[in-house]
Amino acid sequence: MTIHLFIWILGFYTAVPPVAGEFEAGKVIDHVICKGDPTQSYALYIPAKGNAIALPVIYFFDPHGDGALPVRKYAPLAEAYGFILVGSNNSKNGNDWSVTGNIWRRLLDDTQGRLKIDRNRIYTGGFSGGAKVAGYVALQHPGIKGVIAGGAGLPDGTPAGDFNFSFTALAGEGDMNRSDLVSFSNELDRSRTRHRIIHFDGIHEWAPATSMNLAFAGLQFDAMRQGLLSKDAAFINRYVTQSKTRFDTYYKRQQLIKAEQECKLSISLLDGLTGETAWFTAKTASLAGNTLYRQQRQLQESLLVREQNTKAEYNQHFQQIEDAYWSQTIRDLQTKAGGPARSGMEEKTWTASAERAMYQRLLAYLSLAFYSISNHLINSNDNKDARHFVEWYKTADPANSEAWYFSAILFARDGNSPATEKDLRKAVGCGFRDRERVRQQPEFSGLSPRLNMDRIFGSY
């Protein structure tokens, strides 16, 4: 056992008793300053009954250090299920694992000392780079009971194995990491790890509340199996009824891949809790013999090959500055990724949906590639080429705050203060909240007298 792991375990079991009623229940608090380290803070939501009894907790990690984002998004679920939500404001992409470890220790120590937490039910969750943080914490900390990972899996290089925690993946149909999550989930099929994957109609983003609801339900089912929560027959039966309804809807619409996904999810969630798993197992077997299902499965596999070939083509064009090529490519992808489904038979609607999701994944792949190349060129002070890739980045993913932040850096290097401020404000409009990063960015320090931070960040 390493020294830092021993410290984490010690903090887990010897925290100072919490102060009753220190925080208002039923209200999202955006910034709670850690007593042991005032440079660190977290967003917090305690359900209405939280000041009276110890409750399970989910620690969320956002890739941009916006702890309030997931806490606000899922607060209604926390209220319904009786979970405390904590969102780190310091964990973000770019931190190394030693920094991440320190953030977690401070976060754990502070919340354990100030909140009434059921220490047998501690979970982590995150999106994208934050999902990797959630997984890293669980791998290092034996007290974590489950991980909810959206848009990414465990830290790079972590093989599937027999983990001490359950693993719930959330994958948007248009997420460029979806195939990786599916592959990792398939590998976990050969392990003893309790796991499931929840698919939703979306891109690389925090999952909608309707999908996260299933992840929360999964934690409840896990706790029932582990004897940490009394078996709730009414809750189980309600889920079964809703899942069967979703299956029937998919089946009637001839969305047979989604019908299969529903069955597999429910089998994983309900295993050992009800005999109703036999119904879903039978439906899965029935689908396997369905001609239309086999056609849809074949199409899905062919789209994956096409997607991989298209990525290979893009990789060749990254080596050159080709404004016309990328402008046309991005325009085509955006049209195909957002266009309406074709009219006609139901299977054609499913086909159009599957193709649209592929184009969304390709667009997301370009966004990530443009980010990586732009970041490298900016760090190498290759401003001329960086401007090309940043402009394509902004075009491909105009809602991404990093694209506008990179653009602001390049304008600052040109000494263009108005354009710098304009793009920083656009970054904020896309969710950028890191004032400290702006203050420490060397390009902005020379323009600071002319940059109005209050005007840039507004009420944020």
N, C-alpha and C positions, 0 to 999 in steps of 0.2 A: 504494500500500500504506500503510495507516495505521500509526501508531507502535506501537499495542498489538499489532497483528498481527505486526509485525516482531519485537517482543519475544517473542511466543509461538513464532515460527519459530526464533529464536535459541536459546530454551530447549529447543526440541525437538531440536536438533542438537548442543548443546554441554553437555549435562548432565554432572555429575560422575560418574565411574565408580562403579557400585554396590558396596556392601559385601557380599561373599559371605556368605550364611548369617546375615544380621542378623535375619531373621524365621523363625519355625518354619514349615516347609512342611506342608501337609495339615491346617491348623488355621485356623478363622476367628478373626481378631483384630478385635475391635469398635472399638478406638480406637488409631490410630497418630497421634501428634502430629507435625504438620509442623515440621521443624527451623527453617524460615525464618519461621514464624508460629505460635506456640504456641496461638493462639486457633482454629486450624483443625486438623481431624483427619479421618481416613477409616477405614473398615472395609477389611479386606484378607484375601484368600485366595490362597495360592500353592499350586498342585498339588504333589504329592509330588516331582516331578522339577524343580521350579522353581528350586532353588538351584544347579542344575548348568548349565542352558542358558537362553538368552534365549527368552521365551515371548510370545505375543500377549496383549494386555490389553484388557479392557472396563471403562470407567469408567461406573459407574452413578450415577444421580441420582434420589433419592426426593423426592416433593413435600413431605414433612415433615422432611427432613434426617435420616432414619433410614438411614444408609448400610449398616448391618448387615443390614437387612431383605432387600434383593435379594441381597446377598453370601451370606447363610446359605441363602436359598431356592434359589439356583442353584449353590452350591458343588459338589454332586455332578456337575453338568454340566461345571463348570470342570475337575474332576478327570478326567472322561472325555475331554474334548476337549483338555486341556492349556492352559487359559486362566488367566491371572491375573485376579482380580476386584478392583476398587477401588470402594468406595461412599462418596461424599462425605457427611460429617456436617454440613456447613454449607450446602450448596445446598438451598433450599426455596422454596416459594411465598411471594411477597411481596418477594423480593429484586429489585432493579432490575438491568438488564443490566450496569451498571458493577461492581456487587458480584459478580454471577455471573462476570464476566471475571476479577476478582481471585481468586476462589475457584478457578477453573480454572487460572490461572497457578501458584498455590501448590501445587495438587494435582499438576499436571504436573511442576513443578520437583522436588518432593519424591520422587515415585515414580520419576522418571527418574534421580535421583541415588542411590536406595537399592535399586532392584529391577533384575533382569535382564530387560529388556523387548525384544522384537523390535520395533524402531521402524518397521518396514515394515507392522506389523499392529496398529494402534491403533484401537480402536472406542469408541463411546459408546452408552449406552442409558439409558432412563428411563421412568417411568410418569407419566401425566397432566402436571402442570406440569414434572416432571422430564424428560419426553419432549421438551418444548419446549427445555429447557436442553441436552439431548443434541444436538438439532438445531442450536441456536444455536452451540454449540462447534464442530460440524462445519462450519457455514457460515463461521465465522471462521478456522478452522484447516485449512489444506490438507493436513495430514498425516493426518487422520482418514480411515480407509478405509470405514467403515460406521456406520450409525445404526440402533439398535433402538428403536422408538418404540411404547410401549404406552399405549392410552387417549387419545392426543392426537398431533397431527402436529408439523410444524415451527412456529417462532414465528409468532404471528398476523400475517397480511399477507404471508407468504412465498409467492410463486407457485411453481407447479411449474416445474422447469427442468432443465437438464443439469448435475447436481451431480457433484462429484468423488468422492462417496461413494455406497455402496449404501444403500437405504432399506428397512427391514423394519418394517412396521406390524403390531401385534398388537391385535385388536379383539374384545372380548367381545360375544356376541350381545345381551346386555342392557345394553351400554354406551351412554350417551346420546350419546357422540361417535362411535359406530360409523359412522353415515351420512357424517359429515365425513371420516373416514379412508377410507371406500370411494370417496367423491368425489375425494379427493386422489390416491388410487391410480389412479383412472381417468384423471385429468389427466396423471399421470406416464407413462401408456401412450403419450402423444404426445411424450415426451422420450427422451433417450438414457440416462437414469438407470436403472441396474439396481435393480429394486424388486420387492417382493412384499407381499401382505397375508395374515396368518395369522388365521383366525377360530377362536374357541373358545367353548365353552358357559360363560358367566360374565358378570359385570357389570363395572363400572368398578373394576378391581383389577389388581394385578400378575398377569401371565399365569401359569397353572400351569406346572410344570416340563416337562410333556409338550409344551406349545406352545412354550415357550422353547427346548426341544431342537431344534425345527425352525428357529428363528432362528439358533441356534449352528451348525447344519448349514449354513445358508445362508452364513454367514461363511466356513466351510471351502470351500464350492463357489466362492464369489467368489475366494478366495485361489488356488484351483487354476486358475481361468480367467486370473488375473493373473500366474501363474507364480511366486507367492510360496510355494506349497505344491505338492509333487509330486502329480500326479494319482493318486488312490487308487481303483483300479477296484473293489476289494472294498467300500469304503465307499459308492461310487456305486451299485453293484448292490444292496447291502443296503437303501439308501434306496428304490430303485426297487421292490423287492419289497414293502417295507412300505407304500409309497404305493399300489401296486396293490391290496394287501389292504384298505386303508382305503377306496379307491374301491369295491371290490366290496361291502364291508359297507354303505356308504351306498346303493349301487344296490339291493341286496337289500331294504333297509329302505324303499326308495322315498323316500329323502332326497336328491332329485336336485339341489337347490341346493348341498348340501354336496358331492355328487359332482363338480359342476362346479368348486367352489372348490378341491377337491383337485387336479383336473387343471391348473387355472391356476397354482396354487402350484408344482406339480412342473415344469411347463414353464419357469417363471421360474428355479427352482433349478438345473435340469439343462441348460439351454440351453448348447450348445457343448461339453458334456462327454460326452454319450452320445446314440446314435441312438434311445434309448427315448423321447425326447420325442415322437416320431411316434405312439406308442401313445396318449399322453395327448391329443395334438391330435385324433386320430381319435375318441376317446371324447367329447371336447368337442363335436365336430361332430355326433356321433350324438345327444347329449343335446338339441341345438338342435331336432331334428326330433321329439322325444318329446312326445306330447300332455300327459302328466302333468307333465313339466318345464315346459311352457308355462303350465299351470294354476298351478303353484307359483310361477312367476315373476310371473304376473299377481297372485296373492294377495299376494306380497311387496310389490309396488308399491302395491297398494291399502292395505295395512297402513301403509305409509310415509305415504300421504296422510292416513289416519285419525290417525296419530300427530301429524302436523303440525297438523291441525285441533284435536286435543285440547290441544296446547300453547297454541294461540291462545286456547282457552277458559280455560285456567289463567291466562294472562297478564291476562285481564280481571278475574279474581277476586283477583289479587295486590294490587289497588288498595284492597281493603277487608279489614276484620277479620271473618272469617266462620268461627268455630270449628266450627259444625255442618257447614258445607260441606267444610272441609278434613279434619275427623275422618272423615267418611264417604268422601271421595275417597281418602284414604290407606288406609283400611281395605279398600276395594274393590280398590285397586291391589295391596296386599300379598297379598290372597287370590288374585287372578288371576295375579300374578307368581310365586307359589310353589306354586300348586295342581298336582295331578297331571295328566298328560296324559289326555285322554279315551280310553276304550277303544274298540275297533272296528278299522276298516281302517287300514293303515299310513299312507295319505295323511292321515287324520284326526289321527293321532299327530303327523305333521309339522306339520299346521295348528295343532294345539294348542301345539306347541313354538314355532312362529313367533309366535303370539299372545302366549304367555307372555313371550317375549323382548321384544316391544313394550311390555308392561306393566312389565317390568324397566327398560327405557329411560325410560319415563315417570316411574317412581318415582325413578330417578337424576336425571332432569331436575328434579323437584321438590326433591330434596336440594340440588342446585347452586343453584337459585333461592332456596330458603330460606336457604342460606348467604350468598348475595350480599345479600339484603334484610336479614337479621339483622346482618351486618357493617356495612352502611350505617347502620342504625338505632342500633346500639351506638355507632358513631363519632359519630353526631349527638346522642348522649345522649337519644334518645327511648326511654327504658327501658320504658315501658308497652307500646308497640306491639312493641318488640323482644322482649319476653317472649312474646307470642303467636307470633311467627314462630320463635323459638327452640324453643318447645314443639312446634310442628309439625315443625320440623327434627329434633328428637329422636325424634318418633314415626315420621317417614318414614324416617329413617336412624339407628337407635339404635346402630349399630356405628361411627358416625363420631365420632372424637375431638373434632372441632371443635364439634359440636353441644353436647357436654357442657362444653367449655371456655367457649363463649359463655354457657352457663347459669351457670357458676361466676362469670363476670364480673358478671352481673346480680345474683346473690346477694351478691357482695362489695359491690356498690354499695348494697345494702339493709342491709349490715352483718351479714349472716347467715353467720358464720364456719363453723358446722357444715355447713350446706348447701353452702357454697363448697368446703370440703374434700371433701365427699362426691362432688360432681360432678367435681372435679379427679381424684379417684381413679378415677372411671368413665372419664374421658378417658384416663388412663394405661392402664386395662384395655382400652381400644380402640386402644391403640398410641401414645398421646402420650408423647414422650420428652424434650421440650425444656424442661429445668429452667431454662435462662437466660431463656426467654420468660416463665416464671412469675415469676422474680425481678424482671424488668423491667416486668411488667404493673402499672401504677400502682394499679389497684383492689386488688391483693393486698398492696401494700406496707404499707397501714394495718392489715392483718390479720396480717402476717407473724409477730408474736409468738405468735399463736394457730394459725397454719398449720404443721403438722409436715411438712416436706418429705420426711423419710425415710419417714414413714408414708404420704404421698401416692404416692411413687415406689417404695416397697418396695425390691426388689432391682435395679430397673432403673437 
